[in-house]
Amino acid sequence: MLRTALVWLILAFTVRAAAAACNGEDLAPTMAPDDRAAIDAAISAVPYARGNAWLAQRGDARLFLVGTYHLGDPRHDAVLERIAHALDEATVVLVEAGPDEMEKLKSEMTRRPDLLFTTSGPTLPERLDETDWQMLVDAMRERGVPAVLASKMRPWYVSMMLGIPPCAMAEIGAGSSGLDARIIARAEARGIPLRALEPYDTIFGLFDAVPPEKQLDMIRATLAMSEQAEDYAATLTEAYFAEDVRLSWELGRLAAYDLPGMTRDEVDGDLVLMEESLVNRRNHAWLPVLEAAAEEGPAFAAFGAMHLSGEEGVLALLEREGFTIERQPF
């Protein structure tokens, strides 16, 4: 199964949303000492595991990198001021999706409802058993989505919505912005060119690569832990501002171990699959774009913080290309 923690990572690092009005509990401080020790050991084994701001240099090429959090939080304002010097001196700002890409995405979703909804074939009530479907109906109703609409949603889209606590739905509609949105606004105000790291429709290709039955498993997994959605949101938020984003990943692994129906090896395998499909492949695709911008430099790049760390993370990839990497104040 693709577990709740993974869906939260998808939400947090690919969807612009807000959870500031929620009152979840940060789960990290209440963890058992053995669990926390295991998580810390796993994080420490990952290259560039901690830190949200970095400077990459190779000769005259210079690239300032910031791991962002797409959810709204007032602490973003202070962060922006700390990194503003690098942003203001940049000749180009790279982001996952700029205003042009977002407009293209909105237009395409309006033109092609099949991107988010099933237009032919069996619907979710026909693909899920009765118990799961009724649980889904209740969960989606809490998020303001009627059953008739939910029944036709693509499974990955349903899973993303289930990852959003009901208390956050109103703020999403209000357009509360994360750090990346603030960076884009500042770049536009100063006339700094914006460049997208990838095409606007990349997200759809990512989920198309997930087998249909796995997408249904995503729904079952999120339903199993949906009552803790606010807590996962709070934990992810606090981990981000502590510059310890991989804590959420490893905490999700432990939570998945406790759910019925899967062995630890299967959970670990699914985590590898998700990181490869949703993070690593994008990192490799971004690398030539980042290198080219650095050569033009100085350049500034802002993208989901989960993309920074790991053997196939952006920082390790740049290091293998001859860049020196230095952590910066965040």
Secondary structure, DSSP 8 states (H G I E B T S, - for coil): ---HHHHHHHHHHHS--B-TT-----SGGGS-HHHHHHHHHHHHTSTT-S-SEEEEEETTEEEEEEEE--SB-TTHHHHHHHHHHHHHT-SEEEESS-HHHHHHHHHHHHH-GGGTB--SS--HHHHS-HHHHHHHHHHHHHTT--HHHHTTB-HHHHHHHHTS-GGGHHHHHHT---HHHHHHHHHHHTT--EEESS-TTHHHHHHHTS-HHHHHHHHHHHHHTGGGHHHHHHHHHHHHHTT-THHHHHHHHHHHHHSTT--HHHHHHHHHHHHIIIIIHHHHHHHHHHHHHHHH-SEEEEEEGGGTSSTTSHHHHHHHTT-EEEE---
